[in-house]
Amino acid sequence: MRNYIEGGWRESAATETLPIVNPATGDELGRVPMSPPREVDDAVQAAARAFPGWRRTPVTERVQFLFKLKGLLEDHFQDLSRTITIECGKTLAESRGEMRRAIENVEVACGTPILIQGYNSEDIAAGIDETMVRQPLGVCAIIAPFNFPGMIPFWFLPYAVACGNTVVLKPSERVPLTMQKVMELIDSVGLPAGVVNLVNGGREAVSAILDHRMVRAVSFVGSSAVAKHVYARAAATGKRAQCQGGAKNPVVVLPDADLSAAADVIADSAFGCAGQRCLATSLAITVGDAHRPFSDAIQEKARSRVTGYGLDDGVQMGPVISADSRARIVRAIERSVAEGARALIDGRDAAIPQYRRGNFVRPTIIDGLPFSSEITSTEIFGPVLSMHHVDTIDEAISLVNSGSYGNQACLFTSSGASARKFRYEADAGNIGINIAVAAPMAFFPFSGARESFFGDLHGQGRDAIEFFTQEKVVVERWPAAWTRRF
């Protein structure tokens, strides 16, 4: 893998490289360099040099590059989707959905000429006018995770560029192939050199970004522990930061819900992308008489889900990202059983005969754990669903709000009153009503609360425009006596 700096591809001088491994087959796909800090500095310096000219480029011209990029992403849609599946492990259908969301963000960012507008008032005092304008920040950095290599960089990149900033992107070292291909497309649209740069690397590269005095803003997605660290370290050097963290997403099922339909979509949420998404359902809380019929239905959905290589026909769930992740997930299931839980569906024995080196864990459903247990409160990031039962919706909402995370909470019901109560009282950034993956469209912010998000402004939509601009207020007066001099 190469770095892309100041409009050209560069071989890294890194002395350490890591293998890029197909998580389904175990095949090595390439090597990714652990770029040293000086190469991060090269990228930041290139972005800083490009910034003065780029910020002076009219916004109507800046978005023309995004229109071109949108067309190229459409043209290469299938290849990019296939690449995601090969390096990340999700099914091809899931990868296509990911790339569609990426493209939607480019489309929304093309509306920046309207979204970036300020406002003004005449005669705030006699003969004095006041105006607010939005101006770009400078060099902005994006630190992306492994689970959505095609989509998550686009929560930030097109908005930053359209607002007049320049960008340094560090993709996850586990899945750098997708962004290599995307950067080839970005290279072909003709952006001025240095407007968008890419540096491969790991922890050392992240630290270099966070400490660099010329980086003005950082966008990050990852675990809560790392998100908190990134937020604190970025703030310590005066940077803006938006840091999306982990999740332990609950879904509440009321007895008046369509339980069969609920089981369908909750299974997709819990086991889609092998549970490796920040909106995956991890906790199912049934209320009253919903317990037994929903439990039976969700077990059947888990039992029948086809696990395998995401490029193969009929596969509904792929592997987890690495052997280490698989071992960690299996240990979590083992701890649950050791604590007295029952594995209603046990996915630990998940060998796929034709892919024996793959990192497979089948769908797993755990029942009988206290809601306060470590497993119930820890993000497993795998296809593991924990079942819980209460008698009332108030008890359910209390459980929803008792955890440390606040990324998503969902309710299944046919009652409008229950739905309103839930969306009003549930303490989470993204709320689903009869929806188990409450993924916001690109023109809404991808929200989050409590330990799931650190910052004020989220990715996507208007939030992204505000994050990537600074407000400047101008108060001016032109007395007639002064103007007559000219």
Secondary structure, 3 states (H helix, E strand, C coil): CCEEECCEEECCCCCCEEEEECCCCCCEEEEEECCCHHHHHHHHHHHHHHHHHHHCCCHHHHHHHHHHHHHHHHHCHHHHHHHHHHHHCCCHHHHHHHHHHHHHHHHHHCCHHHHCCCEEEEEEECCEEEEEEEEECCEEEEECCCCCCCCHHHHCHHHHHHCCCEEEEECCCCCCHHHHHHHHHHHHCCCCCCCEEECCCCHHHHHHHHHCCCEEEEEEECCHHHHHHHHHHHHHCCCEEEEECCCCEEEEECCCCCHHHHHHHHHHHHHHHHHCCCCCEEEEEEEHHHHHHHHHHHHHHHHHCCECCCCCCCCCECCCCCHHHHHHHHHHHHHHHHCCCEEEECCCCCCCHHHCCCCCCCCEEEECCCCCCHHHHCCCCCCEEEEEEECCHHHHHHHHHHCCEECEEEEECCCHHHHHHHHHHCCCCEEEECCCCCCCCCCCCECCEECCEECCCCECHHHHHHHCEEEEEEEEECCHHHHCCC
